């Protein structure tokens, strides 16, 4: 049996597959307090009765060194830990899941599958930053992209549903959840994506601001310090920064049931800013692709909330000849497919 663990900062998802990659058991837990490690330990301990022979983990950040599925050992796990500060809402929880699984399933081979893998061969004109070469060489600054497991999975499934060939199609995928990203895919390869060196850039997200004037970072860092600025960027910005809530369902409820005119105005602004930021990327990727055969929405917001999709597509006349699909992503199945071939 194959166990796939997908840990986020506020959720734990796992699935157990048989050798034919059919789901035998699964669970998803929302963890909204500070007991993440305890909840995760309790959940994994329940799985010891299953005959697990292979374990796969979603890991958001592999840095410049890791992109292909990686068989884990103490040495490369230690290297992955060093990258946690570059994806603080993701990697620490991914790594915690690995450590707990190692403790409970010591003899079972474990693999990390990276969100950045699908974007590892972006065209250099899309991945390169306009910075001094010695700086990019020293720090590895480039566009890595994230949510790649999801983008690749739904793009391939979209082509099956639309009866198109993946390696001959122009596809735009929108993964919209707590974190959000948009990708441009042409002839089976990713050619651009909205997230960059970290999961902070791109479209507006629930607690992350997306694209901003970097001078704002300089000013805040001077005034508040680096750590406080990082906390604002990762946990207090985006939708939450504008209107105070960090959940799309709460935002939609606020739009209908605001307690004051100002609250209503802030909620509408947050929603409009979110939608507009995604529309801009869809328009840009339509241009660089030279059209779009299929536009795909996935993620808790993209798949789960029709109002958001409708608002994004409403004024985009360029999509008149584009097939628009809503597909539930399955990162766990995608990971299982990748590691079962190892």
N, C-alpha and C positions, 0 to 999 in steps of 0.2 A: 504494500500500500504506500501511496505517496501523500505526505502531509505538506500542504502549502500554507505558510503563515504570512499574513499581510498586516503589519502593525502600522498604525498612524498615531498621531499625537492624541487623538480622542477616540480611537476605535481599534478594535482587534477583530480581524476576520481570519478564519481558517476553513480549509476544506480538505477532506480526505478523499483521494481518488483510488480506484482500483487500477489494474494494469491496462485496462482499456480506456482509462481516463474518464470513467463515469463517476459522478459524485456519490459517495457512500454516506457521508455525514458532513455537516457544515454548521457554522455558527458565526454570528456577528454581534459584537457587544460594543455599545457606546460607553466610553469611560470619561466622565465629565468631572472627576475629582482628582485628588493627588494620589490615589491608590493604584495607579496603573500597573506597577510592577507586581503588586500582590494579586490583582485581578488576573494578570497575564499568567503568573505562576499557577494559580488555581485552575485556570482554563487548560493550560498545557498538561498539568498533572493528570487531568481526567482522560487524556488521550493515551496514557501508557498501556492501556489494555489492548490497544490496536497493534497489529503486527506491522509497524512502520518500517519500511526498508529504504526510504529516500525522503529527504526533507528539502523543500525549496523556500527561499525567503525573498520577498521584494525588498530591494535596497535602492533608495532614491539616488544616492550619490556615490559614484565610483571614482570620482576625480579623473585626472588624465591617465591614470594607470590601468584602471579596471573598467571594462565595458562588457566583455563577453561573460556568459555565465561562469561563475568562479566556484571551484570546489574549495570549501572553507577549511582553514587550519588556524592555529593560534597566531602564526606570523601575519598572514594577510588580514585576519580579523583585527589585529592591533593596528594595521595600517588603515583599515576602514574607520576605526574609531577616531583617528586623527582628522578625518574629514567632517566630523559631526558639526563643527562650528559653521560649516558652509551650508548646511541644511538642518538647522536646529529644530524645526518642526517635524522632521522626518527621521534622519539617520540615527539619532540616539535611541529612538523607539525600535527601529529596524534591528539595530545591534543588540538591544536588550532582548528581543525575541530570539535572536540567534543564540545568545549566551544561555538563556533558559532552556532552549531545546537541546543544546550541547549537554547541559546538566542532566536532563531527563532521558535523552537518547544518545548517550555518549558514543556508542559504536556505529551509529547510523550516519552514512554520508550526507553532508549538507551542502547546498549550493546557494549562492547569492545570485539573483538575476536583477540587472540594473535598469532603472528607468531611462538611463542615458543611452542604452545600447542602440536603439533604433535611430538615434541622431549622430552616431559616432562618425559617419561619413558625410556629414553636411558639406555642401560646396564651400570652399574656403571663403568665398565672397560673402557667404551667409554666416559663417562661424567666426570669422576674424573680427577683432575689435581694433579700432583705429587708435592704437596706443604704441608707444615706443617698443621696438622689437625686444630690447633687453628686458623690459618689464614683462611682456607677455611670455617670454622664454622662462624667466625666473619663477613667475607665479602660475603659469599655465592658464592665463586668462584666455578664454574662448567661449563661444556659445556651445554649451553642452546639451541643453534641452532636457525636459523632464516629462513624466507621464508617458514615456515612450512605449511601455508595455501595453498601455491602454490604446494609444493612438494606432499602433500597428494592428492590434487585435480587431478593433472596430472597423478600420479601413479595409482589412481583408474580408471581414464579414459583410461589409457594405457592398463590396464588389460581387460577392456571391448572391446577395439579395437583389442587386440591380442587374444581374446577369452581365457583368462587365469583367474584363481581365485586369487583375490587379497591376500587372506590369505594363499595362497600356492605358491607364486611367489617370485623370487629374482629380485629386481628392483633397478636400479641406476637412479636417477633423477638429471638433471643439470638445475638449474634455473640461466640463464645468462642474466643480464641486467646491469643497473648502479651498482647494487650490485650483486654478484655472489656467489652461493653456490651449493654444490653437496651433495646428501644424499644417504645412503644405506638403503634399505627397504627389510625386509625379513618376509615372512608370515604375511603381514599386519601391521607390526610394524617397526618404524624407529630404526635402530641399530647403526647408526653413521651419522654424518654430519660435513661438513668442517668448518662452522662458530662455534665459541665457546661461551665464556662468553659475548662477544660483537660481532657486525657484522664486525669486523675488520680482523679476522683471516681467514685462508683458502686459496682459490685460489686468484690470482691477479684480481683486479677489475678496474673500470674506474678511480677512484681517491683514492682507498684504496690499500695498498700493499699486503694484504694477509699475509701468513706466513713469518716471519722474525726472525733473530737472535735478541733476546731481549736485548742484549748488545747495539745494535744500539739505542734503546729507552733510555737506561741509559745515553749514551754519548750525545745524542741530548738534553735530558732534562737538563743535567748539563750545556751544552753550551747555549741553547736557552730558557730554561724554559719549564714548563709543558704545558702551554696553547699553546705556539707556536708549540711545538711538536705534540700536539693533532691536531692542524690545518693541519700540514703537513701530518699526518697519515690519516686524514679523507678527506681532500680536495685537496691535492697536490701530492699524490703518485700514485701508480698503473700505468695504461697506460699514464695518464697525466704526471706523474713524469718522465717517460722514454722519451716520444716524444712530450709532450706539448699539446695534445688534449685529451678531456675526453669523446669522443663519438666514437663508433666503426665505424660508417659510415664515419666520418671524417678521422679516421685512415686508413680505406681501400682506401679512396680517396688519402690520402698522399702516400700510397704505390704505387699508379699508377702515381701520378702527383707531385712528390717531386720537390722542388725548388733547391735542392742541393744533392750531393752524401751523405753528412752527415745526412741530413734530411731523406733521403731514408733509410739509415742504421739504424737510430733510430726508424723509423716507423716499419721496419722489425723486429727489436729486440723486440719492444713492443708487436707486434702481436705474435711472437714466444714464448715470455715469458708467455703471457696470455694462449696460447694454451697448452704449456707444463705443466703449473700449473694444468690445468684441467685434462690432460692426467694422471698425477701422481695420482690424487684422484680417477679417474675411475679405474686405475690399482689396487690401494690399496683396493678399495671397492669390486672389482671383487674377490680379494683374500679373504677378510673377509666374503663375502657372499658365497664363494665356487662356483662361477659362476654367470652368470647374464642372466635372461630370457628376460628382456626388459631394454633398455637404452632409457631414455626420455630426449629430449631437449625442454626447454620452456623459456619464458622471451623474452624481445625485441631482444636480440642477439641470444639466443638459438633457438627461434622459427622463428625469422625474417630474419636471415642472414645465407644463406646456406654455404657460404665460410668458416665461422667459424666452423660449424658442420663438414663439410668435412675435414677440416684441423685437427680437434681433432680426428676424427675416422680413418684418413688415415693410420697411422702406428700402430694402435692397433690391432694386429693379434688376441688377445684374444676375440675380438668381432665378429669373423667369424660366430659363431652360435647364436649370440644375435640379437633379433629383435630390430631395432632402429626406434623410433617413434618421430615425431615432433608434439607437441600438444600446442595449444595456451591456456595459463592458464586463469582462470576466478576467481580471488580472490573474486570478488564481489558476484558471484553466490555461491561460497563456504561459504562465510560469511552468506549470506541470508539463506542458507540451515541450518546452525548451529543455528542461532537465531530464525528461524521460529519454531523450535522444543521446544523453551523455554516457 
